[in-house]
Amino acid sequence: MNVLKNRLKVIRAERNLTQEQIANLAGVTRQTIISIEKGDYAPSVAIALSLANALNVRVDDLFHLEHNVPPNSK
């Protein structure tokens, strides 16, 4: 099983941005940012691109697939 992992919280913190600030820059809600950072929500391609653009990074700098993860684990 493949699981989508992200570095959103780390990269956001490196840029001294709050969840609210990155949400506004990317055109999403703070709740969306919280859910992505927790790994509870896999964003659409459009949201992933918006976040990458807002943080001036590539999408694959933010998100990657972790392979062969046992079911029921994050």
N, C-alpha and C positions, 0 to 999 in steps of 0.2 A: 504494500500500500504506500502511496506517495502522500506526503503531507506538505502543505504550503507553509513555509516559515518566512519570517520577515525581520528586518533590522530597523523598522520604522522608529521605534522608541529610541534606539541608540543614535541613529542619524539625526533625529529631531533634537535630541539632547545636545549633540555635538554642535548644533547650530543655535543653541539656546532659545528654542522655540517651544511655546506651550502647545498643548493639544488644541486649544482654541485657535491659536494663531495658525497652525498648519491646516486645521480644518477650514478656516476662512480662506487661506491661500489656495487650497485645493478644491474649494467649493463643495465641501461635505460638512456633515455635522460633527461635533465633538464626540458624540456617541459612536459614530462610525470609526473615528480614530481610535477610541478606546477599544472597540471590538476587534479592529485589525491588530492593534498592539498585543492584545491578549491571545490572539490566534483563534478567536471565535468566529471571525468573518473573513472570507476570502473575497477581496474586492474584485470588481469587474475590471476589465482591461482599461476602460476609460478612467476609472478612479485611480488605478495603479499608475497610469501615465500622468494624471494630474498631480499625484503625490510626488512622483519622480521629478516632474517639471518644477514644482514648487520648491523642492529641495535641491534642485540642480544636480541630480544624480541619474544614473540609468535605472530602469526598472529592475534589472537583474542585480543591481547594488542593494535594492530594497527587499526583493522577494526571491526566494529560491525553493526548489522542491527537495525535500528530504526523502530519500528513497528507502524502501523496505522497512517502514515503520510498522510495528505490530498493530493490529486493529485495537481500537479503544485507547490509544495513547496519543499524546500531542507532542 
